[in-house]
Amino acid sequence: MNLELGKSMKGFTDDAMTAIEAHSWPGNVRELKNRLKRAIIMANGNRITPKDLELEAPQAGIPTFNLREVREQAERQTVLRALTHADGKITKAADLLGISRPTIYDLIRKHDVKV
């Protein structure tokens, strides 16, 4: 995406990664992709910040210890990242995750991910 937009970003700040992981992404992969493009274009430095993403850095709070919630959140975020990395291509995302196409379709339905 960097090259497409004529920029040379070095990555994300730690706060930006935390904000990305904490955001619920109601628009799913498309929202994440659009937000990343906008952030690359608007960034002043060479690393993307929460401000560039138009996200707030989450406040340090009490972490959840509910293993089921943590697993669900991690699974959803990983599926979203794989789909984003694969430009929305299901087969490629499934390969990245090391799972079959039927399994990724099940995960997409389970987490209500819009592709």
Secondary structure, 3 states (H helix, E strand, C coil): CCCCCCCCCCEECHHHHHHHHHCCCCCHHHHHHHHHHHHHHHCCCCEECHHHHCCCCCCCCCCCCCHHHHHHHHHHHHHHHHHHHCCCCHHHHHHHHCCCHHHHHHHHHHCCCCC
